[in-house]
Amino acid sequence: MKKTLLLIIALIAMATSCEPVTYDTFCTISGTVIDLDTGDPVQQATVTLSPSGMNTYTGNDGHFEFLGLDARQYTVTAQKTGYVTNRKTVTTVAGSVVDINLTLQKNE
């Protein structure tokens, strides 16, 4: 009886200590918008993600980020008044972080 009880306790302890396997089904696109001529970050540039229609703005360091995206192909567009708009197409994979740089050239 004691051996059976110890066996049951051991099985319960093993079963509760196992962590379930989880898979990240979402991805992230992040990056920096940079002035082509100076190499400086472009602040407050509008960054749009298609086909989702989401948009954000770059910070003081030119950085942007889109979180919780479905894995697929996206077009990332950066634009700011006084600059030529630039686009880049990226393909994401579930659980990944895609980091890109977009350069903007000033209008002539």
Secondary structure per residue as TSV (DSSP state, phi and psi in degrees):
chain	resnum	aa	ss	phi	psi
A	1	M	-	360.0	-43.9
A	2	K	H	-64.6	-37.9
A	3	K	H	-65.7	-39.4
A	4	T	H	-66.1	-42.7
A	5	L	H	-63.7	-42.7
A	6	L	H	-64.8	-37.9
A	7	L	H	-64.6	-42.5
A	8	I	H	-63.8	-43.5
A	9	I	H	-63.0	-42.7
A	10	A	H	-63.4	-42.0
A	11	L	H	-65.1	-40.5
A	12	I	H	-64.0	-43.1
A	13	A	H	-63.2	-40.8
A	14	M	H	-68.3	-39.9
A	15	A	H	-68.1	-36.5
A	16	T	H	-82.4	-15.8
A	17	S	H	-88.8	-10.0
A	18	C	-	-79.9	130.8
A	19	E	-	-87.8	136.1
A	20	P	-	-69.6	147.8
A	21	V	-	-82.0	127.9
A	22	T	-	-122.6	150.5
A	23	Y	-	-123.0	134.7
A	24	D	-	-80.9	119.7
A	25	T	-	-99.8	-1.2
A	26	F	E	-110.7	168.9
A	27	C	E	-138.6	174.1
A	28	T	E	-131.4	140.3
A	29	I	E	-117.7	124.7
A	30	S	E	-136.7	166.1
A	31	G	E	174.6	-169.0
A	32	T	E	-135.1	139.9
A	33	V	E	-102.6	126.1
A	34	I	E	-124.9	141.6
A	35	D	E	-71.0	123.7
A	36	L	T	-61.1	-38.4
A	37	D	T	-79.5	-40.1
A	38	T	T	-100.5	-23.1
A	39	G	-	81.1	2.7
A	40	D	-	-79.7	151.6
A	41	P	B	-66.5	144.2
A	42	V	-	-96.3	114.8
A	43	Q	T	-84.2	147.0
A	44	Q	T	57.1	31.0
A	45	A	-	-78.3	145.8
A	46	T	E	-86.5	128.3
A	47	V	E	-118.6	122.4
A	48	T	E	-116.0	142.1
A	49	L	E	-113.2	123.6
A	50	S	E	-117.5	138.5
A	51	P	T	-92.3	5.5
A	52	S	T	-71.2	-27.0
A	53	G	T	79.5	2.8
A	54	M	E	-70.5	148.3
A	55	N	E	-142.7	160.2
A	56	T	E	-150.8	176.9
A	57	Y	E	-121.6	149.3
A	58	T	-	-75.8	150.7
A	59	G	-	-86.3	-168.5
A	60	N	T	-61.1	-25.5
A	61	D	T	-94.7	6.9
A	62	G	S	77.6	5.2
A	63	H	E	-84.7	146.0
A	64	F	E	-139.0	163.7
A	65	E	E	-158.0	137.5
A	66	F	E	-120.9	120.7
A	67	L	E	-107.9	157.8
A	68	G	E	65.7	36.4
A	69	L	E	-88.3	150.7
A	70	D	E	-72.8	145.8
A	71	A	S	-70.9	121.9
A	72	R	S	-178.1	-171.1
A	73	Q	E	-94.6	135.7
A	74	Y	E	-130.1	154.3
A	75	T	E	-110.1	124.8
A	76	V	E	-104.1	124.2
A	77	T	E	-117.9	129.1
A	78	A	E	-114.3	135.7
A	79	Q	E	-150.5	150.4
A	80	K	-	-157.8	144.7
A	81	T	T	-56.3	133.0
A	82	G	T	93.9	-3.5
A	83	Y	E	-125.1	156.3
A	84	V	E	-80.2	131.3
A	85	T	-	-63.1	143.1
A	86	N	E	-131.1	144.0
A	87	R	E	-129.2	151.0
A	88	K	E	-143.2	135.8
A	89	T	E	-99.2	132.2
A	90	V	E	-130.6	150.3
A	91	T	E	-113.6	127.6
A	92	T	-	-105.6	157.7
A	93	V	-	-125.4	142.7
A	94	A	T	-52.2	133.4
A	95	G	T	82.8	3.7
A	96	S	-	-102.2	162.2
A	97	V	E	-120.1	119.3
A	98	V	E	-100.5	121.5
A	99	D	E	-110.7	123.6
A	100	I	E	-130.1	156.8
A	101	N	E	-116.0	135.1
A	102	L	E	-119.6	132.2
A	103	T	E	-103.7	143.5
A	104	L	E	-120.4	133.6
A	105	Q	E	-105.3	136.1
A	106	K	E	-65.8	145.5
A	107	N	-	-63.4	146.2
A	108	E	-	-92.2	360.0
